[in-house]
Amino acid sequence: MKKGLIIGLGIAGAVLLFFIIIGGWFVHSYNNLVTLSESVDQGWSQVENQYQRRADLIPNLVNTVKGYANFEKSVLTDVTKARASVGQLTVTKDVLNDPAAFQKFQQAQEGLSGALSRLLVTVEKYPDLKANENFLQLQAQLEGTENRIAVERKNFNEKVQVYNVNVKRFPTNIFAGIYGYRDKQYFKATVGAENAPKVEF
């Protein structure tokens, strides 16, 4: 009788220990997914901050360039339209779970980058504008912002990679599916980014 009780308590203890371990794993996995997801959201906020900084610089840049009567109006129009296109997008962190919305966001930002590049290339034809102190300061701020955008996009992609790997790993992938944790989107290189832009005068 005593031996049977000891065996029964041993089995009950083993079962209890098993459930404690499984429960601990569930809690750890869930908390890890929450932490990684928040890290991605934080990275996304930094990317958005830098894009917003760029958008805020553009009106001053356009106004400075407008003062030069012979400056190509089509270049300024392209920049203004591209900035408006970016401004029309309502972007939340939910865009990270929607490939189509994320691609639309990235295309709008790339359109603005392209328009700004054309503007800066066109400025090369205007020595007086290139020497303008206000323009030089804005150009330096814009270049600095573009560098910060590149850094934040890289940091963001690294955080997304860690998150996505955890969401796909077995057995966490089962748990992630139950609680709605899905792959998040990466920033991808612009098509043709490997080719240097042509500058023609």
Salt bridges, closest charged atoms under 4 A:
ASP41 OD2 - LYS93 NZ 3.42
GLU72 OE2 - LYS125 NZ 3.32
GLU124 OE1 - LYS130 NZ 3.14
GLU146 OE2 - ARG54 NH1 2.95
GLU158 OE2 - LYS154 NZ 2.67
ASP183 OD2 - LYS168 NZ 3.27
